[in-house]
C-alpha cells in the first residue's frame, strides 16, 4: 500500500514537471498525463521505481527546482484568481457557489 501511494505521488509530481500531452484547447491535459505516466511507472521494476523515487526526492532539494516549484504554485494561484474574477464577471450569481467550494484564502475556482 505504501509503495502504491509513493508511486501515485511520484506520478503526480512527474506530471507537474514533464510537459508532454496537450489538451484540445492547447492547455496541458494533466489527467491524461497522470494516467499514462502512472501506467508506465507501474511497468517499472521495483528497483527502478525505488531509484526513481529516491532520485526525485534528492532533486526536489535543488534550489532551481524549489524556485520553479514556487513559480508554478504562484502561477496556479494567479490562474485561479483570474478564473474566479472572470466567472464573477460572466455571472455574478455564481459567487455563492464559489464561496462554498473555496478552500482557505484560495478562491473557489
C-alpha positions in Angstrom: 0.0 0.0 0.0 2.8 2.4 0.9 4.6 1.7 -2.3 1.5 2.3 -4.4 0.9 5.6 -2.6 4.5 6.5 -3.3 4.1 5.6 -6.9 0.9 7.7 -7.2 2.7 10.6 -5.6 5.6 10.2 -7.9 3.3 10.0 -10.9 1.6 13.3 -9.9 4.9 15.1 -9.3 6.4 13.9 -12.6 3.3 15.0 -14.4 3.8 18.5 -13.0 7.4 18.7 -14.2 7.2 17.0 -17.5 5.3 18.7 -20.3 4.1 16.3 -23.0 0.4 15.9 -23.9 -1.7 19.0 -24.7 -5.4 19.3 -24.4 -7.7 20.3 -27.3 -7.6 23.9 -26.1 -3.8 24.0 -26.2 -3.5 23.5 -22.4 -2.0 20.6 -20.7 -4.2 17.5 -20.3 -3.0 16.7 -16.8 -5.5 13.8 -16.3 -4.3 12.0 -19.4 -0.6 12.6 -18.4 -1.2 11.2 -14.9 -2.9 8.1 -16.2 -0.3 7.4 -18.9 2.6 8.1 -16.5 1.1 6.0 -13.7 0.8 3.1 -16.1 4.4 3.5 -17.2 5.7 3.7 -13.7 3.7 0.6 -12.7 5.5 -1.3 -15.5 8.9 -0.5 -14.0 10.6 -3.0 -11.7 10.5 -2.3 -8.0 14.2 -1.4 -8.1 13.5 1.1 -10.9 10.6 2.6 -9.0 12.7 3.0 -5.9 15.5 4.5 -7.9 13.2 7.0 -9.5 11.6 8.0 -6.2 14.9 8.4 -4.4 16.3 10.5 -7.2 13.2 12.6 -7.3 13.4 13.2 -3.5 17.1 14.3 -3.9 16.3 16.5 -7.0 13.4 18.3 -5.2 16.0 19.8 -2.8 17.8 21.5 -5.7 17.4 25.3 -5.5 16.4 25.6 -9.1 13.7 23.0 -8.6 12.5 24.7 -5.5 12.3 28.1 -7.3 10.5 26.5 -10.3 8.0 24.9 -7.9 7.4 28.2 -6.1 6.8 29.9 -9.5 4.4 27.1 -10.5 2.5 27.5 -7.3 2.2 31.3 -7.8 1.1 30.7 -11.4 -1.6 28.3 -10.3 -2.9 30.7 -7.7 -2.8 33.6 -10.3 -4.8 31.4 -12.7 -7.4 30.5 -10.1 -7.8 34.2 -9.1 -8.2 35.2 -12.8 -10.7 32.4 -13.4 -12.6 33.4 -10.3 -12.8 37.0 -11.3 -13.8 36.1 -14.9 -16.5 33.8 -13.6 -17.9 36.5 -11.4 -17.8 39.0 -14.3 -19.6 36.4 -16.6 -22.3 35.7 -14.0 -22.3 37.4 -10.5 -24.8 34.8 -9.3 -22.0 32.2 -9.2 -20.4 33.9 -6.2 -22.4 31.9 -3.6 -21.3 28.7 -5.3 -17.7 29.7 -5.4 -17.7 30.6 -1.7 -19.0 27.0 -1.0 -16.1 25.4 -2.8 -13.3 27.8 -1.7 -10.5 26.4 0.5 -8.8 28.8 2.9 -7.8 32.0 1.2 -7.9 30.4 -2.2 -10.8 31.3 -4.4 -13.4 28.6 -5.2 -12.1 28.1 -8.7 
